[in-house]
Amino acid sequence: MAQKFGNGRWVREGYLDNRVAGCVVGRITFAAVGAVPFYLVGNFKGEIYGKAIRFRNGRFADEELAAQVLADFEVPQVGEVSLISFDPHPLLTPHPYIEWFSLRKNHYRIELAPEDAWVLSDREAVELDADSRSIREHLRDQVRSTSDRDDSEWI
């Protein structure tokens, strides 16, 4: 099954950094869970490839239901990028789209409004260097392929 985080409203804010090829690291804050470190194998697509992004969800809601639904959410999140792009589909209006598979073969997706995410300048991205490096160092030994996963169904 796939988790859409209450149609995105349980995602508060975060950053993802793809400035090291083949690796996306960052932190995302969720309702009821807090800040979660991420280490995903793969890359961003399109115009954000090799960049760092930040986002702040204008639809965020800290609801009690989030604690129940996200109780099994893995912390930290380690896995593989499925698709991370600001323009995920040619027939849709461009918008930030973050999709990945965890090591436990869980399928996750976050979609945000276009105005809720932005690409960081080189100077802004430097502020992430210490945290990004720390996440890579602490989580790289946990990384392994999820390619033996079964296809999941969206809920």
C-alpha angles and dihedrals in degrees: 000000000000128000119220094181097241091314088309098304094111092061110092107177145311150143135250124198124203097167090117108067115245094015134088116188132170149110128270124188117218132187111266092002105062127205113354123193116227132205114175128172111229140046143271116260132233123351094358096054110130094010138106121242136193130198140187116191114228090195096053115145123182097210128173090232089065091068091057097043096043096043092109095043109133117243115225103029111225122169144084135314114246096179132336113177144132089224107038101164133025093222095052132072108263112265138152110280124182119183129166146154120234125219088258087060094251115151118221134183135184122187120185137186113266093248093053097072136048142177114250122234116240090258093050092046092055087069088066096052099096095045094043091049091048092051092049091049096046099043106031092092090059094056119110136146122284092191092114089065122123117238110268130221123235116239 
